[in-house]
């Protein structure tokens, strides 16, 4: 398996994704766009595209953020989908998947920053890639927005603050608004980068830096690994000659 990561900011790191890939001996390449690294010119050589989060939105322009080209990322996502690749988006990445497939992102009903449970829908509980999550799973959150829905998209999980926490656009294409990849190092980087965090404490789903540091995300990490293992199996099955 060849993974390719699109990373928008140093503090929006892939966390448990990297640990999962290393443990399975998968190769990884990177587009750290904040360093000026280019996006792949085509899906060739990519098996799994992982598009991470960031403070940008799908409507952020190049004038506002010169290293973030939302349209170019959407073209890459669409090309990977058309080529039958596996695609996973996290937070901003999930919103970009929806945009690439014609479903605009929108504002979430609540700002969520912290560790709160998601609840699987009936579709989620029936889905082989997600039913190991159980009925509910405590996961990380750090967002204002949520991904759009295409006519064929399935909502896999929601939360009290956001109705679209996990969206399956196609069997190999999934948007994760929540953060299953959080590790202590990622949390520290996010806290250091988010100077406005203290001013958001009036939001009911926003935790303090101290509370964020106390959380253990290992259960969510394990759920992410299980999902990715099942996604890889589905991808390999789809690539076998019929």
C-alpha positions as CSV (number, residue, x, y, z in Angstrom):
1,X,0.0,0.0,0.0
2,X,1.2,3.5,-0.9
3,X,-0.3,6.3,1.1
4,X,-0.1,10.0,0.3
5,X,-0.8,12.6,2.9
6,X,-1.9,16.2,2.2
7,X,-0.9,18.2,5.3
8,X,-2.1,21.8,5.5
9,X,-0.3,22.9,8.7
10,X,2.5,21.5,10.9
11,X,0.1,21.5,13.9
12,X,-2.5,19.5,12.0
13,X,-0.4,16.3,12.0
14,X,-1.5,12.9,11.0
15,X,-0.9,11.4,14.4
16,X,-2.2,7.8,14.6
17,X,-2.4,7.5,10.8
18,X,1.4,7.4,10.7
19,X,1.7,4.9,13.5
20,X,-0.8,2.6,11.7
21,X,1.0,2.9,8.4
22,X,4.4,2.2,10.0
23,X,3.1,-0.8,12.0
24,X,1.9,-2.4,8.7
25,X,4.9,-1.6,6.7
26,X,3.1,0.7,4.3
27,X,5.0,3.4,2.4
28,X,4.0,7.1,2.7
29,X,4.6,10.2,0.6
30,X,3.7,13.7,1.6
31,X,2.5,17.1,0.3
32,X,3.2,19.5,3.2
33,X,1.6,22.4,1.4
34,X,2.6,24.8,4.2
35,X,6.2,24.1,3.2
36,X,5.4,24.6,-0.5
37,X,5.5,20.9,-1.4
38,X,3.4,20.2,-4.5
39,X,0.4,18.0,-4.7
40,X,0.7,14.8,-6.9
41,X,0.1,15.5,-10.5
42,X,-2.1,12.4,-10.8
43,X,-3.4,9.4,-8.8
44,X,-0.8,7.2,-10.2
45,X,1.2,5.5,-7.5
46,X,-1.4,6.3,-4.8
47,X,-3.5,3.6,-3.1
48,X,-4.8,5.7,-0.2
49,X,-5.0,9.5,-0.2
50,X,-5.4,11.1,3.3
51,X,-6.3,14.8,3.3
52,X,-5.9,16.3,6.8
53,X,-7.4,19.2,8.6
54,X,-6.5,22.8,8.9
55,X,-7.8,26.2,9.9
56,X,-8.7,27.0,6.3
57,X,-12.1,26.2,4.8
58,X,-13.0,25.0,1.3
59,X,-13.8,28.6,0.4
60,X,-10.4,30.0,1.5
61,X,-8.8,31.7,-1.5
62,X,-5.1,31.8,-2.5
63,X,-5.1,35.5,-1.7
64,X,-6.1,34.6,1.9
65,X,-3.7,31.6,2.1
66,X,-1.1,31.4,-0.7
67,X,-0.1,27.8,0.0
68,X,-3.6,26.4,0.2
69,X,-5.2,25.7,-3.2
70,X,-8.6,24.3,-2.4
71,X,-9.5,23.8,-6.1
72,X,-6.3,21.9,-6.8
73,X,-6.9,19.6,-3.8
74,X,-10.5,19.0,-4.9
75,X,-9.2,18.1,-8.4
76,X,-6.8,15.6,-6.9
77,X,-9.5,14.1,-4.7
78,X,-11.9,13.8,-7.7
79,X,-9.1,12.2,-9.8
80,X,-8.4,9.6,-7.0
81,X,-12.1,8.8,-6.7
82,X,-12.4,8.4,-10.4
83,X,-9.4,6.1,-10.5
84,X,-10.9,3.8,-7.8
85,X,-8.4,4.9,-5.1
86,X,-9.2,4.9,-1.4
87,X,-9.7,8.5,0.0
88,X,-10.0,9.6,3.6
89,X,-10.5,13.2,4.6
90,X,-10.2,14.5,8.2
91,X,-12.0,17.7,9.2
92,X,-11.1,20.2,6.4
93,X,-10.2,17.1,4.4
94,X,-13.7,15.7,4.8
95,X,-15.2,19.0,3.7
96,X,-12.9,19.0,0.6
97,X,-14.1,15.5,-0.3
98,X,-17.7,16.7,-0.2
99,X,-16.9,19.8,-2.3
100,X,-15.0,17.7,-4.8
101,X,-18.1,15.5,-5.2
102,X,-20.4,18.5,-5.6
103,X,-21.6,18.8,-2.0
104,X,-20.7,22.2,-0.4
105,X,-19.6,22.2,3.3
106,X,-21.7,24.1,5.8
107,X,-21.5,25.4,9.3
108,X,-21.9,22.9,12.1
109,X,-24.6,23.6,14.6
110,X,-22.0,23.7,17.3
111,X,-18.3,24.5,17.6
112,X,-16.6,21.4,19.1
113,X,-13.2,21.2,20.6
114,X,-12.4,18.4,23.0
115,X,-13.3,14.8,23.5
116,X,-17.0,13.9,23.1
117,X,-18.8,10.8,22.0
118,X,-20.1,10.1,18.5
119,X,-23.1,7.8,18.0
120,X,-23.3,5.4,15.1
121,X,-26.4,5.6,12.9
122,X,-28.3,2.4,12.0
123,X,-26.3,2.5,8.7
124,X,-23.1,2.9,10.6
125,X,-23.8,-0.1,12.8
126,X,-24.5,-2.2,9.7
127,X,-21.3,-1.1,8.0
128,X,-18.5,-3.6,8.1
129,X,-15.8,-0.8,8.2
130,X,-17.4,0.9,11.3
131,X,-19.5,-1.5,13.4
132,X,-16.4,-2.3,15.6
133,X,-16.8,1.3,16.9
134,X,-19.8,0.1,18.9
135,X,-22.9,2.2,19.4
136,X,-20.9,5.2,20.8
137,X,-17.3,6.1,20.8
138,X,-15.5,9.0,22.5
139,X,-13.3,10.8,20.0
140,X,-11.5,14.1,19.4
141,X,-13.0,17.2,17.9
142,X,-11.7,20.5,16.7
143,X,-14.1,22.2,14.2
144,X,-16.7,24.8,13.3
145,X,-17.9,23.3,10.0
146,X,-19.1,20.0,8.6
147,X,-19.0,18.2,5.2
148,X,-21.8,18.4,2.7
149,X,-23.8,15.4,1.6
150,X,-24.1,14.0,-1.9
151,X,-27.3,12.2,-3.0
152,X,-25.6,8.8,-2.4
153,X,-23.7,9.7,0.8
154,X,-24.4,7.8,4.0
155,X,-24.1,9.3,7.5
156,X,-22.2,6.8,9.6
157,X,-22.0,8.8,12.9
158,X,-23.2,12.0,14.5
159,X,-22.7,13.8,17.8
160,X,-24.7,16.0,20.0
161,X,-23.1,19.0,18.4
162,X,-22.8,17.9,14.8
163,X,-25.0,15.7,12.7
164,X,-22.2,14.7,10.2
165,X,-19.3,13.3,12.1
166,X,-18.5,10.5,9.7
167,X,-19.8,10.4,6.1
168,X,-19.3,7.5,3.7
169,X,-19.5,9.0,0.2
170,X,-18.6,5.7,-1.5
171,X,-17.3,2.4,-0.2
172,X,-13.7,3.6,-0.6
173,X,-14.3,7.3,0.1
174,X,-14.9,8.5,3.7
175,X,-15.0,11.9,5.4
176,X,-14.2,12.1,9.1
177,X,-15.2,15.4,10.6
178,X,-14.1,14.1,14.0
179,X,-10.5,13.4,14.9
180,X,-9.7,9.7,15.6
181,X,-6.0,10.4,15.0
182,X,-5.3,12.7,17.9
183,X,-2.3,11.9,20.1
184,X,-0.8,13.9,23.0
185,X,1.7,15.5,20.6
186,X,-1.0,16.5,18.2
187,X,-3.1,18.0,21.0
188,X,-0.1,20.0,22.3
189,X,0.6,21.4,18.8
190,X,-3.0,22.4,18.3
191,X,-3.2,24.1,21.7
192,X,0.0,26.0,21.0
193,X,-1.3,27.2,17.6
194,X,-4.8,28.2,18.8
195,X,-4.4,31.4,20.8
196,X,-8.2,32.0,20.8
197,X,-9.0,28.8,22.7
198,X,-9.6,30.6,26.1
199,X,-12.1,33.0,24.5
200,X,-14.2,30.0,23.3
201,X,-14.9,28.5,26.7
202,X,-18.6,29.8,26.7
203,X,-19.3,27.2,23.9
204,X,-20.9,24.1,25.5
205,X,-18.7,21.7,23.5
206,X,-15.4,23.5,23.9
207,X,-13.0,22.3,26.6
208,X,-10.0,24.0,28.2
209,X,-6.4,23.3,27.3
210,X,-6.0,21.6,30.7
211,X,-9.0,19.3,30.0
212,X,-7.7,18.5,26.5
213,X,-4.3,17.5,27.9
214,X,-5.9,15.0,30.3
215,X,-7.6,13.0,27.6
216,X,-6.5,9.5,26.5
217,X,-7.3,9.0,22.7
218,X,-6.0,5.4,22.5
219,X,-9.5,4.0,22.1
220,X,-10.2,6.3,19.2
221,X,-6.8,5.5,17.7
222,X,-7.6,1.8,17.9
223,X,-10.9,2.4,16.2
224,X,-9.2,4.3,13.4
225,X,-6.7,1.5,12.9
226,X,-9.6,-1.0,12.6
227,X,-11.4,1.2,10.1
228,X,-8.3,1.6,8.0
229,X,-7.5,-2.1,8.0
230,X,-11.0,-2.8,6.7
231,X,-10.7,0.0,4.1
232,X,-7.5,-1.5,2.8
233,X,-9.2,-4.9,2.5
234,X,-12.1,-3.3,0.6
235,X,-9.6,-1.5,-1.7
236,X,-7.6,-4.7,-2.4
237,X,-10.9,-6.6,-3.1
238,X,-11.9,-3.8,-5.5
239,X,-8.6,-4.0,-7.4
240,X,-8.7,-7.8,-7.9
241,X,-9.7,-8.8,-11.5
242,X,-13.3,-10.1,-11.6
